[in-house]
Amino acid sequence: MPRFVIEREIPGAGNLSQEELAEIAQTSNEAVASLGVPYTWVNSYVTDDKIYCVHEAEDAETILEHARRGGFPANNVSAVANEFGPQTAATATPR
C-alpha cells in the first residue's frame, strides 16, 4: 500500500502532554475505523510546532479524508517515493 508523510502544523505541539497525545491517538484511530477502507497509521514524530505522521493508504485523498474526520490539519501530504536506512549500505558495491 502506498505510504505518505503528512506534515501537520500545530503550534506548541512539542508541549503536548502524554494524555493529550493519547486523546489525539484515540481520535485518529476512530477516524481510521470510520473510513471503511484499508488504512494504517504507522507512526508520528512530534517537533516544537509540527507533527510529522507516516500513514499508508490507497491515495492522498484518503489521507485528507482521515484528517477531516479527525479534525487534524494536513498542511502537506507527500507520497513516499522510496525508503532507506543504515541497513541499505549493505547493498552498496564495495569501494
C-alpha positions as CSV (number, residue, x, y, z in Angstrom):
1,M,0.0,0.0,0.0
2,P,1.4,3.5,-0.8
3,R,3.0,5.3,2.1
4,F,2.6,9.1,2.8
5,V,4.3,11.6,5.1
6,I,1.9,14.2,6.5
7,E,3.1,17.5,7.9
8,R,0.7,18.9,10.4
9,E,1.4,22.5,11.7
10,I,0.3,22.6,15.3
11,P,1.8,25.5,17.3
12,G,3.1,24.2,20.6
13,A,3.0,20.5,19.6
14,G,6.1,19.8,21.5
15,N,4.4,20.8,24.7
16,L,1.5,18.3,24.3
17,S,1.2,16.0,27.3
18,Q,1.1,12.2,27.1
19,E,-2.6,12.4,27.9
20,E,-3.2,14.9,25.1
21,L,-1.2,12.7,22.7
22,A,-3.3,9.7,23.8
23,E,-6.5,11.6,23.1
24,I,-5.2,12.6,19.6
25,A,-4.3,8.9,19.0
26,Q,-7.8,7.8,20.1
27,T,-9.4,10.3,17.7
28,S,-7.1,9.2,14.9
29,N,-7.9,5.5,15.5
30,E,-11.7,6.3,15.4
31,A,-11.2,8.3,12.2
32,V,-9.3,5.3,10.7
33,A,-12.1,2.9,11.7
34,S,-14.7,5.1,10.2
35,L,-13.1,5.2,6.7
36,G,-14.1,1.7,5.8
37,V,-11.1,1.2,3.6
38,P,-7.6,-0.1,4.2
39,Y,-5.6,2.5,6.1
40,T,-2.7,2.2,8.5
41,W,-1.2,4.8,10.8
42,V,2.4,3.8,11.0
43,N,3.9,6.4,13.4
44,S,4.2,10.1,14.2
45,Y,7.0,12.4,15.2
46,V,6.5,15.5,17.3
47,T,8.6,18.6,17.0
48,D,8.2,22.0,18.5
49,D,5.4,23.2,16.2
50,K,4.7,20.3,13.9
51,I,3.8,16.7,13.9
52,Y,5.0,14.5,11.1
53,C,2.9,11.4,10.5
54,V,3.6,8.3,8.4
55,H,0.4,6.7,7.1
56,E,-0.4,4.1,4.5
57,A,-3.5,4.5,2.3
58,E,-4.5,4.0,-1.3
59,D,-4.3,7.7,-2.2
60,A,-3.7,11.2,-0.8
61,E,-7.5,11.9,-0.9
62,T,-8.0,9.1,1.7
63,I,-5.3,10.7,3.9
64,L,-7.1,14.1,3.6
65,E,-10.4,12.5,4.5
66,H,-8.9,11.0,7.6
67,A,-7.6,14.4,8.6
68,R,-11.1,15.9,8.0
69,R,-12.8,13.3,10.1
70,G,-10.3,13.6,12.9
71,G,-10.2,17.4,12.8
72,F,-6.4,17.4,12.2
73,P,-4.5,19.8,9.9
74,A,-2.8,18.2,6.9
75,N,-0.7,21.1,5.7
76,N,1.4,18.9,3.3
77,V,0.8,15.3,2.2
78,S,3.7,13.7,0.3
79,A,3.8,10.3,-1.3
80,V,6.9,8.4,-0.3
81,A,8.9,7.5,-3.4
82,N,11.4,5.2,-1.7
83,E,12.8,4.3,1.8
84,F,16.3,3.5,3.0
85,G,18.2,3.4,6.3
86,P,21.6,2.3,7.6
87,Q,20.9,-1.3,6.5
88,T,20.8,-0.1,2.9
89,A,24.6,0.3,2.9
90,A,25.0,-3.4,2.9
91,T,23.6,-3.5,-0.7
92,A,26.2,-1.0,-2.0
93,T,29.0,-2.0,-4.3
94,P,32.2,-2.2,-2.3
95,R,34.6,0.8,-2.9
